[in-house]
């Protein structure tokens, strides 16, 4: 996926709002092919490139499970750890959003803000593709 600098700035602004309001550790926008599109927050703590590839693979395999259950796909996935957790949210047909958070932030808050900002991210990506 090739994006213009203006689009990346718009995506970063949306992710910055999500990180600030939800108080998550970081948010990473990932192409369905496993490539990092952009991210915001404490990204240095993780190997974001590896994380993106694994998140995309997880989302793809879960889509197959959803189809086996008669669903087109699951819109969100959640994995809970002792200290860190990850919420994975569908962002249209081109991307997924991985939001990493700790115990100071509740899953409900993360899901709420992901539901608010995912459509904005999707619209930004769609508008970029249309130009």
Backbone atoms as SQL, in Angstrom:
CREATE TABLE atoms (id INTEGER PRIMARY KEY, chain TEXT, resi INTEGER, resn TEXT, atom TEXT, x REAL, y REAL, z REAL);
INSERT INTO atoms VALUES
  (1, 'A', 1, 'UNK', 'N', 0.840, -1.166, 0.000),
  (2, 'A', 1, 'UNK', 'CA', 0.000, 0.000, 0.000),
  (3, 'A', 1, 'UNK', 'C', 0.895, 1.242, 0.000),
  (4, 'A', 2, 'UNK', 'N', 0.680, 2.118, -0.939),
  (5, 'A', 2, 'UNK', 'CA', 1.452, 3.349, -1.044),
  (6, 'A', 2, 'UNK', 'C', 0.560, 4.499, -0.590),
  (7, 'A', 3, 'UNK', 'N', 1.076, 5.290, 0.344),
  (8, 'A', 3, 'UNK', 'CA', 0.311, 6.412, 0.888),
  (9, 'A', 3, 'UNK', 'C', 1.086, 7.707, 0.727),
  (10, 'A', 4, 'UNK', 'N', 0.360, 8.782, 0.469),
  (11, 'A', 4, 'UNK', 'CA', 0.983, 10.092, 0.419),
  (12, 'A', 4, 'UNK', 'C', 1.239, 10.583, 1.837),
  (13, 'A', 5, 'UNK', 'N', 2.214, 11.465, 1.961),
  (14, 'A', 5, 'UNK', 'CA', 2.601, 11.986, 3.268),
  (15, 'A', 5, 'UNK', 'C', 1.420, 12.621, 3.993),
  (16, 'A', 6, 'UNK', 'N', 0.560, 13.317, 3.261),
  (17, 'A', 6, 'UNK', 'CA', -0.614, 13.962, 3.847),
  (18, 'A', 6, 'UNK', 'C', -1.521, 12.929, 4.520),
  (19, 'A', 7, 'UNK', 'N', -1.698, 11.789, 3.879),
  (20, 'A', 7, 'UNK', 'CA', -2.531, 10.728, 4.420),
  (21, 'A', 7, 'UNK', 'C', -1.924, 10.158, 5.701),
  (22, 'A', 8, 'UNK', 'N', -0.624, 9.925, 5.690),
  (23, 'A', 8, 'UNK', 'CA', 0.061, 9.401, 6.876),
  (24, 'A', 8, 'UNK', 'C', -0.087, 10.381, 8.040),
  (25, 'A', 9, 'UNK', 'N', 0.010, 11.688, 7.762),
  (26, 'A', 9, 'UNK', 'CA', -0.173, 12.691, 8.819),
  (27, 'A', 9, 'UNK', 'C', -1.584, 12.626, 9.385),
  (28, 'A', 10, 'UNK', 'N', -2.578, 12.449, 8.521),
  (29, 'A', 10, 'UNK', 'CA', -3.966, 12.326, 8.978),
  (30, 'A', 10, 'UNK', 'C', -4.150, 11.079, 9.830),
  (31, 'A', 11, 'UNK', 'N', -3.598, 9.964, 9.379),
  (32, 'A', 11, 'UNK', 'CA', -3.690, 8.719, 10.144),
  (33, 'A', 11, 'UNK', 'C', -3.000, 8.857, 11.498),
  (34, 'A', 12, 'UNK', 'N', -1.822, 9.486, 11.516),
  (35, 'A', 12, 'UNK', 'CA', -1.097, 9.694, 12.770),
  (36, 'A', 12, 'UNK', 'C', -1.881, 10.578, 13.736),
  (37, 'A', 13, 'UNK', 'N', -2.550, 11.597, 13.210),
  (38, 'A', 13, 'UNK', 'CA', -3.357, 12.486, 14.062),
  (39, 'A', 13, 'UNK', 'C', -4.515, 11.720, 14.696),
  (40, 'A', 14, 'UNK', 'N', -5.144, 10.845, 13.924),
  (41, 'A', 14, 'UNK', 'CA', -6.244, 10.036, 14.455),
  (42, 'A', 14, 'UNK', 'C', -5.725, 9.073, 15.524),
  (43, 'A', 15, 'UNK', 'N', -4.609, 8.403, 15.231),
  (44, 'A', 15, 'UNK', 'CA', -4.031, 7.474, 16.203),
  (45, 'A', 15, 'UNK', 'C', -3.579, 8.200, 17.468),
  (46, 'A', 16, 'UNK', 'N', -3.036, 9.404, 17.318),
  (47, 'A', 16, 'UNK', 'CA', -2.603, 10.179, 18.486),
  (48, 'A', 16, 'UNK', 'C', -3.791, 10.498, 19.390),
  (49, 'A', 17, 'UNK', 'N', -4.920, 10.840, 18.799),
  (50, 'A', 17, 'UNK', 'CA', -6.133, 11.093, 19.593),
  (51, 'A', 17, 'UNK', 'C', -6.562, 9.824, 20.319),
  (52, 'A', 18, 'UNK', 'N', -6.545, 8.700, 19.618),
  (53, 'A', 18, 'UNK', 'CA', -6.931, 7.432, 20.234),
  (54, 'A', 18, 'UNK', 'C', -6.026, 7.114, 21.420),
  (55, 'A', 19, 'UNK', 'N', -4.719, 7.228, 21.230),
  (56, 'A', 19, 'UNK', 'CA', -3.763, 6.925, 22.296),
  (57, 'A', 19, 'UNK', 'C', -3.958, 7.872, 23.478),
  (58, 'A', 20, 'UNK', 'N', -4.123, 9.151, 23.194),
  (59, 'A', 20, 'UNK', 'CA', -4.280, 10.137, 24.269),
  (60, 'A', 20, 'UNK', 'C', -5.573, 9.912, 25.059),
  (61, 'A', 21, 'UNK', 'N', -6.673, 9.746, 24.368),
  (62, 'A', 21, 'UNK', 'CA', -7.966, 9.637, 25.055),
  (63, 'A', 21, 'UNK', 'C', -8.156, 8.305, 25.757),
  (64, 'A', 22, 'UNK', 'N', -7.657, 7.235, 25.172),
  (65, 'A', 22, 'UNK', 'CA', -7.852, 5.917, 25.781),
  (66, 'A', 22, 'UNK', 'C', -6.738, 5.548, 26.751),
  (67, 'A', 23, 'UNK', 'N', -5.616, 6.262, 26.679),
  (68, 'A', 23, 'UNK', 'CA', -4.442, 6.023, 27.524),
  (69, 'A', 23, 'UNK', 'C', -3.849, 4.628, 27.325),
  (70, 'A', 24, 'UNK', 'N', -3.861, 4.163, 26.068),
  (71, 'A', 24, 'UNK', 'CA', -3.242, 2.873, 25.747),
  (72, 'A', 24, 'UNK', 'C', -1.731, 3.056, 25.598),
  (73, 'A', 25, 'UNK', 'N', -1.008, 1.963, 25.585),
  (74, 'A', 25, 'UNK', 'CA', 0.444, 2.010, 25.404),
  (75, 'A', 25, 'UNK', 'C', 0.773, 2.453, 23.982),
  (76, 'A', 26, 'UNK', 'N', 0.119, 1.825, 22.999),
  (77, 'A', 26, 'UNK', 'CA', 0.336, 2.209, 21.610),
  (78, 'A', 26, 'UNK', 'C', -0.794, 1.679, 20.733),
  (79, 'A', 27, 'UNK', 'N', -0.884, 2.260, 19.559),
  (80, 'A', 27, 'UNK', 'CA', -1.852, 1.820, 18.552),
  (81, 'A', 27, 'UNK', 'C', -1.112, 1.739, 17.224),
  (82, 'A', 28, 'UNK', 'N', -1.300, 0.619, 16.525),
  (83, 'A', 28, 'UNK', 'CA', -0.600, 0.386, 15.267),
  (84, 'A', 28, 'UNK', 'C', -1.626, 0.051, 14.192),
  (85, 'A', 29, 'UNK', 'N', -1.563, 0.782, 13.101),
  (86, 'A', 29, 'UNK', 'CA', -2.409, 0.503, 11.950),
  (87, 'A', 29, 'UNK', 'C', -1.634, -0.416, 11.020),
  (88, 'A', 30, 'UNK', 'N', -2.252, -1.558, 10.702),
  (89, 'A', 30, 'UNK', 'CA', -1.567, -2.623, 9.974),
  (90, 'A', 30, 'UNK', 'C', -2.360, -2.963, 8.715),
  (91, 'A', 31, 'UNK', 'N', -1.661, -3.077, 7.591),
  (92, 'A', 31, 'UNK', 'CA', -2.311, -3.536, 6.367),
  (93, 'A', 31, 'UNK', 'C', -2.680, -4.997, 6.500),
  (94, 'A', 32, 'UNK', 'N', -3.697, -5.416, 5.782),
  (95, 'A', 32, 'UNK', 'CA', -4.116, -6.822, 5.849),
  (96, 'A', 32, 'UNK', 'C', -3.010, -7.755, 5.392),
  (97, 'A', 33, 'UNK', 'N', -2.014, -7.216, 4.690),
  (98, 'A', 33, 'UNK', 'CA', -0.873, -8.018, 4.244),
  (99, 'A', 33, 'UNK', 'C', 0.207, -8.146, 5.319),
  (100, 'A', 34, 'UNK', 'N', -0.010, -7.528, 6.482),
  (101, 'A', 34, 'UNK', 'CA', 0.943, -7.635, 7.583),
  (102, 'A', 34, 'UNK', 'C', 1.976, -6.534, 7.637),
  (103, 'A', 35, 'UNK', 'N', 1.871, -5.550, 6.754),
  (104, 'A', 35, 'UNK', 'CA', 2.813, -4.432, 6.747),
  (105, 'A', 35, 'UNK', 'C', 2.338, -3.335, 7.705),
  (106, 'A', 36, 'UNK', 'N', 3.269, -2.730, 8.411),
  (107, 'A', 36, 'UNK', 'CA', 2.944, -1.593, 9.272),
  (108, 'A', 36, 'UNK', 'C', 2.600, -0.402, 8.377),
  (109, 'A', 37, 'UNK', 'N', 1.446, 0.205, 8.608),
  (110, 'A', 37, 'UNK', 'CA', 1.098, 1.433, 7.899),
  (111, 'A', 37, 'UNK', 'C', 1.622, 2.614, 8.689),
  (112, 'A', 38, 'UNK', 'N', 1.267, 2.683, 9.958),
  (113, 'A', 38, 'UNK', 'CA', 1.773, 3.717, 10.857),
  (114, 'A', 38, 'UNK', 'C', 1.381, 3.355, 12.277),
  (115, 'A', 39, 'UNK', 'N', 1.954, 4.041, 13.232),
  (116, 'A', 39, 'UNK', 'CA', 1.633, 3.777, 14.633),
  (117, 'A', 39, 'UNK', 'C', 1.895, 4.987, 15.493),
  (118, 'A', 40, 'UNK', 'N', 1.388, 4.920, 16.714),
  (119, 'A', 40, 'UNK', 'CA', 1.533, 6.027, 17.649),
  (120, 'A', 40, 'UNK', 'C', 1.632, 5.468, 19.061),
  (121, 'A', 41, 'UNK', 'N', 2.381, 6.140, 19.900),
  (122, 'A', 41, 'UNK', 'CA', 2.549, 5.699, 21.283),
  (123, 'A', 41, 'UNK', 'C', 3.949, 5.150, 21.494),
  (124, 'A', 42, 'UNK', 'N', 4.097, 4.304, 22.504),
  (125, 'A', 42, 'UNK', 'CA', 5.391, 3.735, 22.872),
  (126, 'A', 42, 'UNK', 'C', 5.710, 2.535, 21.975),
  (127, 'A', 43, 'UNK', 'N', 6.106, 2.816, 20.751),
  (128, 'A', 43, 'UNK', 'CA', 6.367, 1.774, 19.764),
  (129, 'A', 43, 'UNK', 'C', 7.722, 1.096, 19.950),
  (130, 'A', 44, 'UNK', 'N', 8.640, 1.734, 20.653),
  (131, 'A', 44, 'UNK', 'CA', 9.991, 1.199, 20.808),
  (132, 'A', 44, 'UNK', 'C', 10.028, -0.030, 21.713),
  (133, 'A', 45, 'UNK', 'N', 8.976, -0.242, 22.487),
  (134, 'A', 45, 'UNK', 'CA', 8.943, -1.381, 23.411),
  (135, 'A', 45, 'UNK', 'C', 8.789, -2.714, 22.689),
  (136, 'A', 46, 'UNK', 'N', 8.359, -2.667, 21.415),
  (137, 'A', 46, 'UNK', 'CA', 7.997, -3.884, 20.700),
  (138, 'A', 46, 'UNK', 'C', 8.662, -3.920, 19.330),
  (139, 'A', 47, 'UNK', 'N', 8.789, -5.111, 18.789),
  (140, 'A', 47, 'UNK', 'CA', 9.199, -5.254, 17.401),
  (141, 'A', 47, 'UNK', 'C', 7.936, -5.101, 16.569),
  (142, 'A', 48, 'UNK', 'N', 7.655, -3.878, 16.154),
  (143, 'A', 48, 'UNK', 'CA', 6.391, -3.555, 15.497),
  (144, 'A', 48, 'UNK', 'C', 6.241, -4.298, 14.168),
  (145, 'A', 49, 'UNK', 'N', 7.330, -4.471, 13.445),
  (146, 'A', 49, 'UNK', 'CA', 7.256, -5.186, 12.168),
  (147, 'A', 49, 'UNK', 'C', 6.819, -6.631, 12.381),
  (148, 'A', 50, 'UNK', 'N', 7.419, -7.302, 13.345),
  (149, 'A', 50, 'UNK', 'CA', 7.035, -8.687, 13.659),
  (150, 'A', 50, 'UNK', 'C', 5.619, -8.740, 14.204),
  (151, 'A', 51, 'UNK', 'N', 5.309, -7.814, 15.085),
  (152, 'A', 51, 'UNK', 'CA', 3.965, -7.747, 15.662),
  (153, 'A', 51, 'UNK', 'C', 2.916, -7.602, 14.569),
  (154, 'A', 52, 'UNK', 'N', 3.173, -6.722, 13.611),
  (155, 'A', 52, 'UNK', 'CA', 2.214, -6.482, 12.526),
  (156, 'A', 52, 'UNK', 'C', 1.975, -7.752, 11.716),
  (157, 'A', 53, 'UNK', 'N', 3.035, -8.453, 11.380),
  (158, 'A', 53, 'UNK', 'CA', 2.889, -9.684, 10.596),
  (159, 'A', 53, 'UNK', 'C', 2.091, -10.732, 11.360),
  (160, 'A', 54, 'UNK', 'N', 2.368, -10.870, 12.647),
  (161, 'A', 54, 'UNK', 'CA', 1.663, -11.866, 13.454),
  (162, 'A', 54, 'UNK', 'C', 0.205, -11.477, 13.692),
  (163, 'A', 55, 'UNK', 'N', -0.059, -10.197, 13.900),
  (164, 'A', 55, 'UNK', 'CA', -1.437, -9.735, 14.080),
  (165, 'A', 55, 'UNK', 'C', -2.248, -9.986, 12.810),
  (166, 'A', 56, 'UNK', 'N', -1.678, -9.680, 11.658),
  (167, 'A', 56, 'UNK', 'CA', -2.388, -9.903, 10.392),
  (168, 'A', 56, 'UNK', 'C', -2.663, -11.389, 10.184),
  (169, 'A', 57, 'UNK', 'N', -1.699, -12.236, 10.519),
  (170, 'A', 57, 'UNK', 'CA', -1.895, -13.684, 10.378),
  (171, 'A', 57, 'UNK', 'C', -2.971, -14.175, 11.338),
  (172, 'A', 58, 'UNK', 'N', -2.959, -13.663, 12.559),
  (173, 'A', 58, 'UNK', 'CA', -3.985, -14.025, 13.541),
  (174, 'A', 58, 'UNK', 'C', -5.363, -13.607, 13.055),
  (175, 'A', 59, 'UNK', 'N', -5.449, -12.391, 12.529),
  (176, 'A', 59, 'UNK', 'CA', -6.733, -11.891, 12.048),
  (177, 'A', 59, 'UNK', 'C', -7.223, -12.735, 10.868),
  (178, 'A', 60, 'UNK', 'N', -6.329, -13.098, 9.971),
  (179, 'A', 60, 'UNK', 'CA', -6.703, -13.908, 8.807),
  (180, 'A', 60, 'UNK', 'C', -7.186, -15.297, 9.237),
  (181, 'A', 61, 'UNK', 'N', -6.492, -15.920, 10.181),
  (182, 'A', 61, 'UNK', 'CA', -6.914, -17.254, 10.620),
  (183, 'A', 61, 'UNK', 'C', -8.239, -17.178, 11.373),
  (184, 'A', 62, 'UNK', 'N', -8.441, -16.129, 12.128),
  (185, 'A', 62, 'UNK', 'CA', -9.698, -15.970, 12.856),
  (186, 'A', 62, 'UNK', 'C', -10.850, -15.690, 11.904),
  (187, 'A', 63, 'UNK', 'N', -10.563, -15.040, 10.783),
  (188, 'A', 63, 'UNK', 'CA', -11.599, -14.821, 9.781),
  (189, 'A', 63, 'UNK', 'C', -12.113, -16.162, 9.253),
  (190, 'A', 64, 'UNK', 'N', -11.214, -17.115, 9.081),
  (191, 'A', 64, 'UNK', 'CA', -11.618, -18.445, 8.632),
  (192, 'A', 64, 'UNK', 'C', -12.486, -19.128, 9.690),
  (193, 'A', 65, 'UNK', 'N', -12.129, -18.970, 10.950),
  (194, 'A', 65, 'UNK', 'CA', -12.949, -19.524, 12.029),
  (195, 'A', 65, 'UNK', 'C', -14.334, -18.889, 12.016),
  (196, 'A', 66, 'UNK', 'N', -14.395, -17.584, 11.835),
  (197, 'A', 66, 'UNK', 'CA', -15.681, -16.889, 11.781),
  (198, 'A', 66, 'UNK', 'C', -16.543, -17.450, 10.658),
  (199, 'A', 67, 'UNK', 'N', -15.943, -17.664, 9.505),
  (200, 'A', 67, 'UNK', 'CA', -16.686, -18.200, 8.363),
  (201, 'A', 67, 'UNK', 'C', -17.188, -19.615, 8.634),
  (202, 'A', 68, 'UNK', 'N', -16.410, -20.395, 9.362),
  (203, 'A', 68, 'UNK', 'CA', -16.852, -21.737, 9.741),
  (204, 'A', 68, 'UNK', 'C', -18.077, -21.673, 10.646),
  (205, 'A', 69, 'UNK', 'N', -18.203, -20.589, 11.389),
  (206, 'A', 69, 'UNK', 'CA', -19.335, -20.401, 12.295),
  (207, 'A', 69, 'UNK', 'C', -20.486, -19.650, 11.642),
  (208, 'A', 70, 'UNK', 'N', -20.340, -19.358, 10.351),
  (209, 'A', 70, 'UNK', 'CA', -21.402, -18.681, 9.637),
  (210, 'A', 70, 'UNK', 'C', -21.328, -17.168, 9.679),
  (211, 'A', 71, 'UNK', 'N', -20.240, -16.634, 10.171),
  (212, 'A', 71, 'UNK', 'CA', -20.019, -15.187, 10.200),
  (213, 'A', 71, 'UNK', 'C', -19.069, -14.813, 9.066),
  (214, 'A', 72, 'UNK', 'N', -19.182, -13.590, 8.580),
  (215, 'A', 72, 'UNK', 'CA', -18.245, -13.148, 7.548),
  (216, 'A', 72, 'UNK', 'C', -16.853, -12.989, 8.151),
  (217, 'A', 73, 'UNK', 'N', -16.779, -12.296, 9.276),
  (218, 'A', 73, 'UNK', 'CA', -15.540, -12.140, 10.036),
  (219, 'A', 73, 'UNK', 'C', -15.893, -11.608, 11.406),
  (220, 'A', 74, 'UNK', 'N', -14.959, -11.684, 12.338),
  (221, 'A', 74, 'UNK', 'CA', -15.134, -11.068, 13.639),
  (222, 'A', 74, 'UNK', 'C', -14.546, -9.669, 13.549),
  (223, 'A', 75, 'UNK', 'N', -15.259, -8.684, 14.050),
  (224, 'A', 75, 'UNK', 'CA', -14.780, -7.301, 13.954),
  (225, 'A', 75, 'UNK', 'C', -13.672, -6.990, 14.946),
  (226, 'A', 76, 'UNK', 'N', -13.664, -7.687, 16.074),
  (227, 'A', 76, 'UNK', 'CA', -12.611, -7.451, 17.063),
  (228, 'A', 76, 'UNK', 'C', -12.108, -8.769, 17.638),
  (229, 'A', 77, 'UNK', 'N', -10.849, -8.755, 18.050),
  (230, 'A', 77, 'UNK', 'CA', -10.218, -9.865, 18.749),
  (231, 'A', 77, 'UNK', 'C', -9.553, -9.288, 19.982),
  (232, 'A', 78, 'UNK', 'N', -9.449, -10.083, 21.017),
  (233, 'A', 78, 'UNK', 'CA', -8.820, -9.614, 22.244),
  (234, 'A', 78, 'UNK', 'C', -7.970, -10.732, 22.823),
  (235, 'A', 79, 'UNK', 'N', -6.742, -10.384, 23.206),
  (236, 'A', 79, 'UNK', 'CA', -5.854, -11.323, 23.877),
  (237, 'A', 79, 'UNK', 'C', -5.410, -10.681, 25.185),
  (238, 'A', 80, 'UNK', 'N', -5.584, -11.414, 26.279),
  (239, 'A', 80, 'UNK', 'CA', -5.271, -10.886, 27.601),
  (240, 'A', 80, 'UNK', 'C', -4.032, -11.546, 28.164),
  (241, 'A', 81, 'UNK', 'N', -3.101, -10.707, 28.614),
  (242, 'A', 81, 'UNK', 'CA', -1.910, -11.196, 29.285),
  (243, 'A', 81, 'UNK', 'C', -1.931, -10.775, 30.747),
  (244, 'A', 82, 'UNK', 'N', -0.843, -11.016, 31.445),
  (245, 'A', 82, 'UNK', 'CA', -0.764, -10.595, 32.848),
  (246, 'A', 82, 'UNK', 'C', -0.602, -9.089, 32.956),
  (247, 'A', 83, 'UNK', 'N', 0.257, -8.519, 32.122),
  (248, 'A', 83, 'UNK', 'CA', 0.573, -7.097, 32.208),
  (249, 'A', 83, 'UNK', 'C', 0.077, -6.307, 30.996),
  (250, 'A', 84, 'UNK', 'N', 0.207, -6.914, 29.830),
  (251, 'A', 84, 'UNK', 'CA', -0.192, -6.245, 28.592),
  (252, 'A', 84, 'UNK', 'C', -1.254, -7.058, 27.860),
  (253, 'A', 85, 'UNK', 'N', -2.091, -6.340, 27.142),
  (254, 'A', 85, 'UNK', 'CA', -3.195, -6.950, 26.407),
  (255, 'A', 85, 'UNK', 'C', -3.233, -6.314, 25.018),
  (256, 'A', 86, 'UNK', 'N', -3.876, -6.999, 24.092),
  (257, 'A', 86, 'UNK', 'CA', -3.998, -6.448, 22.745),
  (258, 'A', 86, 'UNK', 'C', -5.434, -6.609, 22.258),
  (259, 'A', 87, 'UNK', 'N', -5.945, -5.548, 21.705),
  (260, 'A', 87, 'UNK', 'CA', -7.254, -5.542, 21.073),
  (261, 'A', 87, 'UNK', 'C', -7.023, -5.299, 19.582),
  (262, 'A', 88, 'UNK', 'N', -7.597, -6.147, 18.754),
  (263, 'A', 88, 'UNK', 'CA', -7.421, -6.051, 17.309),
  (264, 'A', 88, 'UNK', 'C', -8.780, -5.741, 16.699),
  (265, 'A', 89, 'UNK', 'N', -8.842, -4.664, 15.920),
  (266, 'A', 89, 'UNK', 'CA', -10.109, -4.178, 15.383),
  (267, 'A', 89, 'UNK', 'C', -10.033, -4.053, 13.870),
  (268, 'A', 90, 'UNK', 'N', -11.084, -4.469, 13.207),
  (269, 'A', 90, 'UNK', 'CA', -11.195, -4.332, 11.761),
  (270, 'A', 90, 'UNK', 'C', -11.275, -2.853, 11.370),
  (271, 'A', 91, 'UNK', 'N', -10.516, -2.481, 10.349),
  (272, 'A', 91, 'UNK', 'CA', -10.568, -1.116, 9.808),
  (273, 'A', 91, 'UNK', 'C', -10.848, -1.240, 8.313),
  (274, 'A', 92, 'UNK', 'N', -12.087, -1.482, 7.969),
  (275, 'A', 92, 'UNK', 'CA', -12.463, -1.599, 6.568),
  (276, 'A', 92, 'UNK', 'C', -11.840, -2.809, 5.905),
  (277, 'A', 93, 'UNK', 'N', -11.713, -2.739, 4.600),
  (278, 'A', 93, 'UNK', 'CA', -11.205, -3.870, 3.836),
  (279, 'A', 93, 'UNK', 'C', -9.682, -3.886, 3.709),
  (280, 'A', 94, 'UNK', 'N', -9.035, -2.794, 4.105),
  (281, 'A', 94, 'UNK', 'CA', -7.601, -2.672, 3.847),
  (282, 'A', 94, 'UNK', 'C', -6.709, -2.829, 5.068),
  (283, 'A', 95, 'UNK', 'N', -7.260, -2.654, 6.275),
  (284, 'A', 95, 'UNK', 'CA', -6.376, -2.580, 7.432),
  (285, 'A', 95, 'UNK', 'C', -7.033, -3.109, 8.701),
  (286, 'A', 96, 'UNK', 'N', -6.191, -3.289, 9.707),
  (287, 'A', 96, 'UNK', 'CA', -6.632, -3.635, 11.047),
  (288, 'A', 96, 'UNK', 'C', -5.853, -2.772, 12.032),
  (289, 'A', 97, 'UNK', 'N', -6.467, -2.545, 13.163),
  (290, 'A', 97, 'UNK', 'CA', -5.881, -1.709, 14.203),
  (291, 'A', 97, 'UNK', 'C', -5.528, -2.578, 15.395),
  (292, 'A', 98, 'UNK', 'N', -4.259, -2.567, 15.792),
  (293, 'A', 98, 'UNK', 'CA', -3.818, -3.279, 16.984),
  (294, 'A', 98, 'UNK', 'C', -3.574, -2.242, 18.081),
  (295, 'A', 99, 'UNK', 'N', -4.274, -2.403, 19.184),
  (296, 'A', 99, 'UNK', 'CA', -4.142, -1.480, 20.304),
  (297, 'A', 99, 'UNK', 'C', -3.608, -2.259, 21.497),
  (298, 'A', 100, 'UNK', 'N', -2.439, -1.868, 21.975),
  (299, 'A', 100, 'UNK', 'CA', -1.805, -2.537, 23.105),
  (300, 'A', 100, 'UNK', 'C', -2.022, -1.673, 24.344),
  (301, 'A', 101, 'UNK', 'N', -2.462, -2.313, 25.413),
  (302, 'A', 101, 'UNK', 'CA', -2.748, -1.568, 26.636),
  (303, 'A', 101, 'UNK', 'C', -2.378, -2.384, 27.867),
  (304, 'A', 102, 'UNK', 'N', -2.282, -1.690, 29.000),
  (305, 'A', 102, 'UNK', 'CA', -1.903, -2.348, 30.243),
  (306, 'A', 102, 'UNK', 'C', -3.099, -2.381, 31.202),
  (307, 'A', 103, 'UNK', 'N', -2.841, -2.797, 32.429),
  (308, 'A', 103, 'UNK', 'CA', -3.915, -2.966, 33.411),
  (309, 'A', 103, 'UNK', 'C', -4.527, -1.652, 33.900),
  (310, 'A', 104, 'UNK', 'N', -3.902, -0.550, 33.617),
  (311, 'A', 104, 'UNK', 'CA', -4.465, 0.747, 34.011),
  (312, 'A', 104, 'UNK', 'C', -5.605, 1.177, 33.096),
  (313, 'A', 105, 'UNK', 'N', -5.781, 0.477, 32.005),
  (314, 'A', 105, 'UNK', 'CA', -6.804, 0.817, 31.019),
  (315, 'A', 105, 'UNK', 'C', -7.745, -0.377, 30.862),
  (316, 'A', 106, 'UNK', 'N', -9.030, -0.139, 30.870),
  (317, 'A', 106, 'UNK', 'CA', -9.978, -1.254, 30.760),
  (318, 'A', 106, 'UNK', 'C', -10.261, -1.599, 29.296),
  (319, 'A', 107, 'UNK', 'N', -10.628, -2.848, 29.083),
  (320, 'A', 107, 'UNK', 'CA', -10.976, -3.306, 27.741),
  (321, 'A', 107, 'UNK', 'C', -12.151, -2.503, 27.194),
  (322, 'A', 108, 'UNK', 'N', -13.106, -2.181, 28.033),
  (323, 'A', 108, 'UNK', 'CA', -14.261, -1.406, 27.590),
  (324, 'A', 108, 'UNK', 'C', -13.872, -0.059, 27.007),
  (325, 'A', 109, 'UNK', 'N', -12.941, 0.612, 27.659),
  (326, 'A', 109, 'UNK', 'CA', -12.459, 1.911, 27.169),
  (327, 'A', 109, 'UNK', 'C', -11.750, 1.734, 25.828),
  (328, 'A', 110, 'UNK', 'N', -10.911, 0.715, 25.731),
  (329, 'A', 110, 'UNK', 'CA', -10.171, 0.463, 24.492),
  (330, 'A', 110, 'UNK', 'C', -11.142, 0.167, 23.352),
  (331, 'A', 111, 'UNK', 'N', -12.110, -0.692, 23.599),
  (332, 'A', 111, 'UNK', 'CA', -13.083, -1.032, 22.557),
  (333, 'A', 111, 'UNK', 'C', -13.907, 0.191, 22.158),
  (334, 'A', 112, 'UNK', 'N', -14.281, 0.996, 23.132),
  (335, 'A', 112, 'UNK', 'CA', -15.067, 2.202, 22.855),
  (336, 'A', 112, 'UNK', 'C', -14.321, 3.131, 21.895),
  (337, 'A', 113, 'UNK', 'N', -13.070, 3.441, 22.228),
  (338, 'A', 113, 'UNK', 'CA', -12.307, 4.360, 21.383),
  (339, 'A', 113, 'UNK', 'C', -11.919, 3.724, 20.047),
  (340, 'A', 114, 'UNK', 'N', -11.672, 2.423, 20.029),
  (341, 'A', 114, 'UNK', 'CA', -11.391, 1.743, 18.756),
  (342, 'A', 114, 'UNK', 'C', -12.601, 1.835, 17.834),
  (343, 'A', 115, 'UNK', 'N', -13.797, 1.695, 18.392),
  (344, 'A', 115, 'UNK', 'CA', -15.015, 1.803, 17.586),
  (345, 'A', 115, 'UNK', 'C', -15.236, 3.219, 17.066),
  (346, 'A', 116, 'UNK', 'N', -14.786, 4.204, 17.811),
  (347, 'A', 116, 'UNK', 'CA', -14.915, 5.601, 17.368),
  (348, 'A', 116, 'UNK', 'C', -13.906, 5.917, 16.265),
  (349, 'A', 117, 'UNK', 'N', -12.660, 5.515, 16.462),
  (350, 'A', 117, 'UNK', 'CA', -11.594, 5.933, 15.557),
  (351, 'A', 117, 'UNK', 'C', -11.376, 5.007, 14.360),
  (352, 'A', 118, 'UNK', 'N', -11.775, 3.757, 14.434),
  (353, 'A', 118, 'UNK', 'CA', -11.594, 2.844, 13.298),
  (354, 'A', 118, 'UNK', 'C', -12.288, 3.330, 12.027),
  (355, 'A', 119, 'UNK', 'N', -13.542, 3.800, 12.107),
  (356, 'A', 119, 'UNK', 'CA', -14.169, 4.312, 10.880),
  (357, 'A', 119, 'UNK', 'C', -13.424, 5.515, 10.289),
  (358, 'A', 120, 'UNK', 'N', -12.874, 6.366, 11.146),
  (359, 'A', 120, 'UNK', 'CA', -12.111, 7.518, 10.658),
  (360, 'A', 120, 'UNK', 'C', -10.844, 7.058, 9.940),
  (361, 'A', 121, 'UNK', 'N', -10.186, 6.061, 10.504),
  (362, 'A', 121, 'UNK', 'CA', -8.990, 5.515, 9.858),
  (363, 'A', 121, 'UNK', 'C', -9.354, 4.886, 8.515),
  (364, 'A', 122, 'UNK', 'N', -10.446, 4.121, 8.500),
  (365, 'A', 122, 'UNK', 'CA', -10.897, 3.482, 7.268),
  (366, 'A', 122, 'UNK', 'C', -11.261, 4.478, 6.196),
  (367, 'A', 123, 'UNK', 'N', -11.948, 5.545, 6.584),
  (368, 'A', 123, 'UNK', 'CA', -12.335, 6.597, 5.630),
  (369, 'A', 123, 'UNK', 'C', -11.094, 7.282, 5.055),
  (370, 'A', 124, 'UNK', 'N', -10.127, 7.555, 5.891),
  (371, 'A', 124, 'UNK', 'CA', -8.895, 8.179, 5.441),
  (372, 'A', 124, 'UNK', 'C', -8.181, 7.297, 4.430),
  (373, 'A', 125, 'UNK', 'N', -8.109, 6.002, 4.710),
  (374, 'A', 125, 'UNK', 'CA', -7.461, 5.071, 3.776),
  (375, 'A', 125, 'UNK', 'C', -8.242, 4.950, 2.475),
  (376, 'A', 126, 'UNK', 'N', -9.558, 4.906, 2.565),
  (377, 'A', 126, 'UNK', 'CA', -10.405, 4.800, 1.377),
  (378, 'A', 126, 'UNK', 'C', -10.286, 6.050, 0.510),
  (379, 'A', 127, 'UNK', 'N', -10.294, 7.213, 1.141),
  (380, 'A', 127, 'UNK', 'CA', -10.152, 8.471, 0.393),
  (381, 'A', 127, 'UNK', 'C', -8.803, 8.543, -0.304),
  (382, 'A', 128, 'UNK', 'N', -7.775, 8.016, 0.332),
  (383, 'A', 128, 'UNK', 'CA', -6.430, 7.999, -0.262),
  (384, 'A', 128, 'UNK', 'C', -6.428, 7.113, -1.504),
  (385, 'A', 129, 'UNK', 'N', -7.081, 5.965, -1.412),
  (386, 'A', 129, 'UNK', 'CA', -7.115, 5.037, -2.546),
  (387, 'A', 129, 'UNK', 'C', -7.900, 5.595, -3.719),
  (388, 'A', 130, 'UNK', 'N', -8.900, 6.444, -3.427),
  (389, 'A', 130, 'UNK', 'CA', -9.736, 7.012, -4.477),
  (390, 'A', 130, 'UNK', 'C', -9.033, 8.127, -5.242),
  (391, 'A', 131, 'UNK', 'N', -8.000, 8.696, -4.650),
  (392, 'A', 131, 'UNK', 'CA', -7.307, 9.835, -5.307),
  (393, 'A', 131, 'UNK', 'C', -6.318, 9.377, -6.334);
